[in-house]
Amino acid sequence: MKRAARQRLLLLFAVLALLVLAGWQLQRDARNQTGPLTSIDPASVTHITLTLPGAPAMHYAKRDGHWWRTDGTPARANDARLGDLADTAAAHVLSWRPSSDFELAKIGLAPPKAALDLDGQTLEFGESSVTGPQHYVRVGQRVALVSARYMPRSPATRTTELH
């Protein structure tokens, strides 16, 4: 075999190897794609219950495009803050793992640091992750890591108090 033909053959094998590796990586990425925290559309959320440590559960309902506190005498709530809580339904998940992989008390999920119920879907929030500004969130039998910005706070909290 001539030297030029041998070099072309080697180049062809190298290109094929790269294509195989790229295909494998694309399949792996597709398998590990995490997506949103829930399948709920945040705009469709009409009932929110927020439970924070040391405080009674706070119940909210959306009526005529505005959020209302439904505990006791109905009162208007901060629409922007409740919108932020509803947006948690579509939070981007960084990774999913079965809850059996964790000691739930060690990651702040036994008991949870906060519980958010969006139209019957319960999200339990735990401690901050050591790997970055992320929190553990239990959804059913799985635990997700999501950005710390989704950690629930009281809707009565002003934005300026958070910084």
Helices and strands as residue ranges (DSSP letters): H 3-31, G 42-44, E 47-51, E 58-63, E 66-69, E 75-76, H 79-87, G 88-90, E 93-98, G 99-101, E 114-118, E 121-128, E 134-139, E 142-147, G 148-150, G 159-162
